[in-house]
Each structure stands twice: as C-alpha cells, then as structure tokens.
Amino acid sequence: MGDFLNVSFYTLGCKVNQFETEAMTQLFRDEAFEVIEPGKASDVFVINSCTVTSASDKKTRNMISRFKRMNQDAIIVLAGCYAQSKQEDLKNEGNIDIIIGTKYKDKVVEFVNEHIETKNMVFKVDEFNRDEIYENLTITHTEERTRANIKIQDGCRQFCTYCIIPYVRGPVRSREIKDVLDEIIHLHQNGYKEIVLNGIHITSYGFDLTDTNLVRLIREINTLNLEGVRFRLGSLEPRVISEALIQEMIKGDFCDHFHLSLQSGSNSVLDRMNRRYTTEGYYDKVELIRRYMPDAGITTDVIVGFPGETEEEFEETCQFIEKVRFSKVHVFPFSPREGTKAFDMPDQITGKIKKERTNRLIGLCNRVSQDFYERFLDRTVDVLYEQRDEKGYYIGHATNYLTTHTYSDDDLHNARKHVRVSSIDSHTLITEEVTL
C-alpha cells in the first residue's frame, strides 16, 4: 500500500530510540515506502518521542505542529515515551493520526495502512504487564555507515526518584542471545566496523531470562570470531562491573570505554535519588576497570541541583569528579518530571542556582577531560574513521571514545587504523597523516 508514499522520521532522545527508528525505517522500506530525509515535506511523518525532560516534551509538541503545517494532508505518527506518558491528553489531539506508545513499534506500517483504509485515528497505547516479552525489532542497515547501535534490552526496574522511564518503558525484557548474535552477524556482513550494545538498562540484561546475563552475552559474541569489527557497551550501572565482565571483554574486541552512570558525587544526594550505590563503591569499580584497562575512557552523567542539594553536597560532586578523572562528563540541571517522587520533594533548587552550579561544573569537567586527552600525546591509538570535515580532516573515535582528527588524501571513511597522536587540541587527538 506504500507504493506511492514517502515517509520521514524525527527522533528525540536516547540510543534506544535511534535504534527503534532505524528498525521502523527498515519496516517501511520493506513495504515499498520511500524514506526521505528529516525536515522535508512527506506523506507520513513519524515522530519517535522522548519524555526524559520537559524540554523534550516541548520539542515533540513543536514537531507535531511543524509537520502538520508542512503538509496538512500528511499522516502524523507519534510513537515512543511521550506518547506513552501523555496518552490520555493526546486522545483528543487533532493533529495526530496514529499514536503508539513504547510497545507496538513493530506494527507501525500496519497501523499506517489501517489509517489509510479507514481514515480513523489509530490509538495503540497499553499499560504494561509483569510478564511482558521483548518486542523483537531488528536492523541490517543503519543511516550511519560505520557504527551500528543494536538494542539488547528494554525496560527498567530501578525507579530512581527523578526518572519517569520505568513508568513509560515498563519492566525488564531481554532479547534472546541467539537473536542478538544473528543481528550482529548481518551487520558485520554489511560492513559495519563497530557495534554498540544498547538498551534502556543493560545492566539488567538477562534478569528475565534463564541463565543469561551480560557476561554470558559477551562470551557468546566472542565465540563468533568476527574479524574487523569492534564492540562497545552502552550505559552501565557500577554494580555490573566485575572481573568476569572485564576479562570477557579483554578476550574479544571490546572497546576500553565505559559509560558508568553517576548522577551525583555526594552520597546523601545519591540516597535521595535512590541510586543504590555509594561513591566509595563507584570508585572501587573504576579502579577495577583501570587495573585491567589502564587507558579506559570513563564517561558519565551528572545531575546538578537535585532537590535539597546543598553547596557542600555540590562540592562533594566536584571533588569526586576530579578524583575519578573522567574522560568526559555530561552535565544536566535537574528537570522535575511530574509523576516522579523528586517532583514533589521539598527544597527545590532555584533556576539561578542550578545554572550557576551547572556552569561551574562544566568548566571543571572540561579541564578534567582535557587532562585525560593530554595523556595520549606521542602514543598510538586504534581509531575508526566516520566522516570528513570541511577542512579535509577525517573524524573518528579511538577505542576509549576519544575524538580524533586525521588528515589524509585517501578515503578513510569506515577505515580502522592504528595511528600516532602528534598533538592535542581542545578535547581532540590530532594524529599524524595517514595513507591507506
């Protein structure tokens, strides 16, 4: 039915959303829809939404209005976390033709065809059951031609006090190892040089399956013995870091990069966040990683201005970041989400204080990150090149996720090379010229 229709996508939010958009894109292509680039008028607009912050909610609403203005006759599909969270409010939204929550994305083309036939609004947002199973979306190609994100898990059961995600993504559902391996094999056959294992909470991978966890998945990936492809793990909780996990990573071609979720460097703030670890335990995991992978890049996220955060607690976070020596820190001011415990907590921090602390912390994190980059002057790094900038430099990432720039007259796109770092720029490794 899509023979003469085109479709475009707009994706907000995390790597899981990006994967799901890639999978939906493939479903539309399989049904003869023409996929066009975002921002152009199309017959079908699919918005894969996020609801982590109020800003992402606003962006979603703006995109709905914008796309309808671009083509009054377009079919507007709203999918994802915002649709799941605001389902009651959206039922009477006149600009949306199809509403899908965080389930049923594998049926998106069916819903579009149903709407074309009936002209009726399609509403597919269900609450979650305890026995939910993994919705097996798959990809063989991505829009990015060097790195592929694959989804191995959905859902979260952590219920951090600031986070709406467990309510909109539901319980933990893990993808069977065989399905993960099959997708990896197809992506490798199609030339991808890096595959990233992502999920809503991959630390919980296998919780709902028998005799399955992240260590076993890594072990099974290693048995594939695929040449020329490296693997990277998505965001992890400190508790999943173990000698067994790191040793399995070392046996294979897994990158020495860990995005270890922190959120605060103050134990009292972590307790109010319901984060279930201490800074002491976190630091022990960092030391364990560096014992086996001394050059590992450790990245993280930090929330500034959580309710009740005192100046002393903020200073504890600053000191802890300097102690850990992160390679990169993403800093966010606290954004209260209705429906979470933190939304109603007393002692909410003013916007002025949040902004001032955020700016201070970003400055500190930039200095800590630059110090980490400086360690690699005159050293050799393993780089996968992804794109070329307007100055002729190829941009890539080392295994520890440091950004690299390399000049070359040859086409380095999707090339993996060991190169020497000749100088350090701002959060960038500049390497010697490379030829193929």
N, C-alpha and C positions, 0 to 999 in steps of 0.2 A: 504493500500500500504506500510505501515511501518512495516510489519510483521517481516522482517529480517534486519531492520536497527536500528542503535542506534544513539543517539543524546546527545551532551553535551552543556553546556551553560557557557558563561563567561559574567559576569555582572559588569559594571562600574557605579559609580555614586550613586544616592540618593535612599532612601527607596521606592520611587515610581517605579524606575527601578527594584528594588529587587522584589516588588510585581508583576510587569508585567512579570518578568522572571518566577516566581512561577506559574503564570497563564498560560504562554506558555508551561511550563513543563507539566502541567496538560493536556493541549490540545494534546501534543504529546503522553502522556501515554494513553489517551483515544483512540488514533488511533494505538495502539499496537507498538509504538516505545519504544525501551529500552533506558531509561535515565541513562547515566553513569556519573561518577564524572568528574568535570572540570580537564583539564590537560592531559587527556588520549586521544589517537587517536580514532576518531569516524567517522561515516559515514556522520553525519551532525553536523556542528559547528554553534551555534547561538551566536552571539556577540551582547549583548544589551548595546548600547554605550551611552556615556556621552560627552558633549561638553562644560562644565562649564569653564574649563581651557585648556590652550594649552597642559598641561601635560596629561590630559585625552584624547585629540585628538591623541597625540603621542602613548599612550598606546593602543588605538583602532587600529591604523595602525600597531603597532608591533604585536598585536594578530592576525590580518588578515594574516600577513606573517608567523607567527609562526605556525598557524593551517594548513596553506596550505603546509608548509614543513613537518608537521607531517603525512599528508595524501594527496598526490597530487590529489587523486580522490574524496576527500571529498566535500560535498556541503557546501559552506560558506554562511551563512545568516548574513547580517549586518542590525541591527534594531536600532531604537532609535534616540536620539538627534543629534549625529554626522552625521548619515545618512541624517537626515532632513536638517541640516545646510550645509553640503557639497555635496548636491545631484548632482549638475552639475559636480563637479570634479570627482565624483565616477562613473558616467555613463560609462566611458571607463576603469574602474579598472578591469583588467583581472582576479584577484584572487577572486572576489566576484560573487556569482551566483544569490543571491537574495538580493535586497535592499528594506527595509521597513523603512519608516520614523517613526514618533511618532503616526501615525494612522495605522490601519490595522493589529496590532499585534494579533488580534483575528482570523485572517485568515492565520497565519503563516504556519500551516500544509497544507492548501490548496495550498499555493504558493510552498512549497517544493514538493508536489505531481505533481504540474503543471510542475515544472522544471524537475522532473524525467521523465515525459512523453515526454516533448518537447525538452529537453536539451538547451532551450533558457534561457537567463537571464530574471529574473522577476524583474521589477522595479515598486515599488508602493510607490511613494512619492508625495503627493499632497499638494498644498498650502491650507491654512485654510480659511473657510468662516465664516462670522459673526454668522451664525445660526448653527454652529457645535453642534452635540449632543454627549453625553457621550458614549464612547465605553465600553460596559459592560463586561469587563473581570472579572472572578470570580475564587476563590480558595476554596477548602475544606481542603487541607493539605498544609503544608509548609515543607521545609527541616529542619527548626528549629522547634523542637518539643514542645517548651514551649510557645513561643511568636509568634503571627501571626500579620503581617502588612497587613492591608487592605486599598485599595485605595477608597477614597470617592469623589475625585475631580480631575480634570485635568485643565491645562491652567493657565495663569496669565495675568493680565491687568495692572500691576504696572509700568512696563518699567523703572526700576531703571537704571541709566545711565551706570552701569558696567555690566549689565546682559543680556545674549543672550537668556535666557529661554523663554520670551514671544514670541520671533520670531520663536522658534522651537517647542514650545508646544501649541501655539495658544490661542484662547480665553477661558474664564472660562466655563467649563462644569461640572455640578454637578451630582452625582449619586442619583437616587431617594431613598428616605428614606427606602422604603419597600425593595429594593434590598440590601441596607446596612444591614438592620435587618436580612434578610434571610441568608446572608453570616455569620453574627455573630452567629446566631443560629447553623448553620452547624459546624462552628469552635468550638463552645462550646461543641457540641455533640461529636466532635472528640478529646476532652480532652485538648484543649488549655486553659491555665490559665491566659494569658494576651493577649489583642487585642489592637493594636495601630492603631489609625485612621490617615491616611496619605494622602497627596495629593501634588500637585505642589504648591498650595497656599490655604490651607484650611481655612484661614481667609475669603476667598471669597466664601466659600461653600454656595450654595443656591442662589447666586446672579442671576443665570439664571433660577431659578425655582420659582413657585408661593408659597408665604407664607412659605418659607423654609430658615433656617439659622442654624448655628452651635448649638445655644441654643436649638432649637426645636429638632435637631437630638439627642442631649444628653438626652433630656427629653424622647424621644421615646425609646432610648436604656434603660433608667432606667425602663420603663414600662415592659421590658422583664423579670425583676426579675430573672436573671440568677445567680445561685449560683456558687461560687468558681472561678469566672473569674473577673479580674480587667481590667480597660480600661485606655489607655494613649493617650494623644493628641500629634500629630506631631507638627512641627514648626508653630508658630503663630506670627502674627504682633501685636504690642501693642494695636492697636485700637480695636481689637476684645475682649479684656479683659473688662468684665463688671460684676457688681454684679449679674446680672441674670445668666451669664455663670457660675460663680464660685458657686453660690448657687445650680444650677442644678447638677454640678459636685459633690458637697458635698452630695446631696441626694442619689447618686448612689455610685458605687465602682470605682470612677475615681481617678487616681494617682495624688498626690500633686507634680507634676512635670510639668514645663512649659519651653519649648524651645522658648524663646522670642527673635526674630531676632533683633539685634542691629546694627552691621556693623561698627559703629563709635560712640565714646562718645563725639564728637565735633559737635555742631550744624551747623557750617559752612560747615564741611565735609558732614554731613547728607543732607544739602541742595544741594550740588553739586552732591550727589548720587541720588537725587530725592526720598528720603526715606519717606517723608510726615509725619514725627513726629519730636518732639524735645526731647532732653534728659530730660527736665523737665516733659513732658507728659509721657515719658517712665517710669521715676521714680515713678510717681503717680500710674501707673498701677502695678508696683512692690509692692508698699505699699498696694494697694488694695488686691492683692493676699495674702500678708502676714498677713493682717488683719483677713482673714478667714482661711488661711492655714499657720500658723507661721513657720512650718518646711519645707515648699515647697522648692524643689530644682529648681533653676532657671538657666538654661544653655543658652548659646548664641554663636553667631559667630561674629568675628571682622576682618575686612579687614585692613591691615596695608599698608601704602604707597600709598594711593589713590592719583591720580594726584593733585598736589598743596598742599598736606598735609605738613604743617609746623611743626617745633619742638613743637611750642606752642599747635597746634591742637592735636598732638600726646600725649602731656602731659595731655590735657583735657580728652582724652580717658582713659589714665592710672588712673587719679583721679576718673573718673566716675565708672570704674570697681571696684575700692576699695570701693566706696560709695555704690554700689548696693550689693556687697558681693555675687557674683555669686557662684554657686556650681561647675560649670565647664565652661570654655571658649575655643572655638576652634579658633585659631588664624591663619590667612592666609595672606601671602603677596599678594598685588594686582596683578592680572594677566590680562593684557589688552586683550579684545576679539574683534576681527575685526567685524564690524557691529554694535557696541555699541557706544554711544556718548562718553564714557570715553576713548575709543581707540584713539580719535583724540584730547583729551583735552591737553592744554598746561601744562607745568611744571610737566612732568612725573618724578617720583622719581627714582633715580638710584637703581640698584640691591643691591649695597653695603649698602645704607641707609636702604632699605627695610629689608634686612637681619639683620642688627644691631637692628632696631626697633622691628622686629618680635621676636628676641631672648630676648630682654628686656621685651617685653610684656608677652611672655610665662612664663618667670621667675616670674613676678608679678602675673599672673593668677594662676600659680601653688601654690603660697603662699596663695592667697585668697581662692582657692579651699580647700587647706589643713585646713585652719581655719574653713571652713564650716563643714568639716568632724569631727573636734575636738569637735564640739558641741554635738555629739551624744554618747560620752563615757558614759557608765553605763545606757544607755537608751535602750528601746525596739523598734525594727523596724520590719516592715512587709516585708518579703523577699520572692521572688520567685526564686528558685534554677534552674540553667540552665545547668551547666556542672561541671565535676570534673577535677581538675588539677592533674599533675603527683605526687604531694605530698599528695594527698588524701583529699584536701580541696574542698568543693563544692563552686562554684562561683555563686553568684546571684545578684539581684538588689532589693534594697528597693523601696517603692512606690515613693520616691523622687529621684530615679535613682542613689543613691549612691551604689557603688560596695561593696559587702560583701563577706567575706571568712569564711566558717564554716567547722570545722572538724566533720566528722560523720562516723561511721562504717556502718550506714544504707544508703540505696539508697535514696538520697534526690532529685534526678532529677525530675523536674516538681512538686516538693512539695512547698507549700506555708506555711511559718511558721512565728510566732512572736518570735523573738529571742533577747536576751540581748547582747549589744555590750560590750565586755570585754577589748578591746584595739583598738588603731588606728594605722594603718601602713600608708605608703605613698598612699594617695587617696584610702584607703581601710578600711572598718569597719571589724574588726576581732570579731566574736561573740563566745559565749560560745558553747561548744559541743552540738550537737542536736541529739536526738534519736526520732524515729517515734513511 
